[in-house]
Amino acid sequence: MPDGDAPPSDASVVADLHGADVTGPRRARWGVGGALAAGTGLTLCAAVFAVAARATWPIFVQTYTLTNLTIGLGFLASGGFVAWFRPRNAIGVLFLVSGLGHLTTAAAGMAELYAIRSGAPTPLVRGLSTVYTAAWQVGIGWLFLLALLLFPDGRLPSRRWRPVAWLIAVNGVYQLGTGVLSDGSPFGKGRDVSSILSVGLAVPGSVDIGVAIAGAATTLLVIVSLVLRYVRGDEGTRRRLLWLILAVLVMLVLNGQRWITGDGPILFLLSFALIPVAIGIAIVRYELFDIRLALSRTLLYGMTIAVIIAMYAGIVAGFSLLVPEGALRGASVAAAIVVAIGFTPLRLFLQRLVDRAFHGTRSDPARTAWRIGQGLRDDDDLAGVLERTGSALRLPWLALRREPQGDRFAVTGTTDGGPAAEIELGYRGDVVGTLVVGLRRGESQLHEADRRTLELIATPLAVALHAITLREQVQLARTATVEAAVAERARLQRELHDGLGPMLASVTFRADAASNLVRSVPDEAVRLLGEVRADLRATLDHVRRVVYGLRPIELDDLGLLGAINQQVAALRGDHGERVAIDVQAPPRLPVLSAAVELAAYRITSEALANVLRHSDATRCRVTVSCDRELVVTVRDDGGPPDPWSPGLGLRSISDRAEELGGSAAAGPTATGWEVVARLPVSTPKRDLHSDPGAVADPDLYR
């Protein structure tokens, strides 16, 4: 989209209003200045000739001079505004030409009046009449309808609308031609005041009807194009069109009698100037205020007044048929009472209709929340839920921000940098996200009805967001598990390839050499066999180290309690003179999963290593208990360093416990230092460690 047609940002509007050159070539501004100067000159000419001709107020109004001046200035101001700030938008040029056309008509009309009263030559009078008749049709009769077809971006909706544009042009040329070729003048009839091009053209009735039908069809097509733009457009396009709709509604209401009866107060036609003004604002400053609010209130009170007048007239007419003429005053009073009683229910009913059209279903929070919540029942597409919410409440934009990261998880609508409100999404006491709501133009805070509706859907949104977060965490955990498995396989491959492989290759070569020398050089063969024996023992030790790194052999041979006791016994032999270590545990444990056994053993080993490396303790006790969970406690009487912070070993203990859904805590106590790990108990169907071959006692699992 060209820059001149793009919706303006707040920064560009501020720059525009401060005179920044951001709107196009300087040549366009020279053209705007020239058009404004010409329009000012035509306005002054109309005023000067009106004074010179001593035109009275009725003449000034009845000749449509006041109307043409007002409409022309409206077109000129709007066209200049658009052409200055949006030079690539063709509507600005069309409105400038339209404004000059109407101002030319006003000036020509007063000049013709002056020429008639001053006895000027007939050709001059007729020439001015020609200008008067032709110029105004360039505006309302031709270019204005084309501008509506191009509204709001200055381009046709698509190439398929080109025939409509040509039809508008042909109709405009026809109206202009028939106007200057036929008789008639605002200053009477006759050849002396008619158009100088007049040939007394009389259009046949059938042709006139056909042209009228074609004109009505063209106007209808233009309206259809605007409706399609509204339905298919974004929020910015719709706001622009609402400005036009508001101006048209005001104009239609004021000129209702003229459209119905064909005649009415001429001064009400001045309201037509609101349309080009509204279009200019819609193109350049459509975000001036909340147009939805203004339009909804206009519709509400306009419809209310119209219905009340119709009710009153209908009731009075009905009573007049039922009561004598002398009782008509009583009938009027009765009608007024009926209307007064029905005013409030009628206003509330119409207000619900108008609010539903412009603000969605916010007046019924429970039903709106139920409809929006259906999307959460069907799927967890939160972007779709936000879209339905924005559509239901007619909100400019919505965003879902996930906490604590603060990143935007889903967005619907176009964020325009305007004010916004936030609603926290809580789940079990924690804030899991924030619903950011873009406010409508003109609103400084979220409407209470909107807030009630959004707060109703905040809880299911929080649950859905929490569920999505958990699912992502599970997916990350699965990915980490796969990556850990692949890394472990790679480690084993390196261990076997770099350690066991060369050792076995060396053993093979020496065994082959010994086989070749066993008869010829027996002593050398015996020496080689000795090296083979040493290499095999080293290989066996290497295999044991690899296997122990995967799972200590003691766990399979002795069970968890036996492996812990064996480890403690080994530590007593090495460090017994410094730290006295003992184990307190039940005679036997229920059957534990291999993962729980390994985690408990590694946690105990790490905790004991910390005691020996970092503590000045003299006594240490390992306590193992199992009820609904396996609890491993390593407690010593040493004092912690001051200050202290968890190191790699303590973080490893915590990670091992949390991987299995358990927990671990470490820190100083009143009598020393303590590490406590809690692991969930699982009961695979295999024998007890403490009694191989025995069947597990059912009482142990209660």
Secondary structure, DSSP 8 states (H G I E B T S, - for coil): --TTTS---HHHHHHHHTT-S-SS-HHHHHHHHHHHHHHHHHHHHHHHHHHHTT--HHHHHHTTHHHHHHHHHHHHHHHHHHHHH-TT-HHHHHHHHHHHHHHHHHHHHHHHHHHHHHT--HHHHHHHHHHHHHHHHHIIIIIHHHHHHHTTTTS-SSGGGHHHHHHHHHHHHHHHHHHHHS---TT-SSTTTS-TT-------HHHHHHHHHHHHHHHHHHHHHHHHHHHHS-HHHHHHHHHHHHHHHHHHHHTHHHHHHS---GGGGGGGGHHHHHHHHHHH-TTSS-HHHHHHHHHHHHHHHHHHHHHHHHHHHHHHHHS-GGGHHHHHHHHHHHHHHHHHHHHHHHHHHHHHHHHTTTT-HHHHHHHHHHHHHH---HHHHHHHHHHHHT-SEEEEEETTTTEEEEEEE---S--EEEEEEEETTEEEEEEEEE--TT-SS--HHHHHHHHHHHHHHHHHHHHHHHHHHHHHHHHHHHHHHHHHHHHHHHIIIIIIHHHHHHHHHHHHHHHHHTTT-HHHHHHHHHHHHHHHHHHHHHHHHHHHHHS-HHHHHHHHHHHHHHHHHHHHHHHTTT-EEEEE--S------HHHHHHHHHHHHHHHHHHHHH---SEEEEEEEESSEEEEEEEE-----SS----HHHHHHHHHHHHTT-EEEEEE-SSSEEEEEEEE----SS--SSSTT----GGGG-
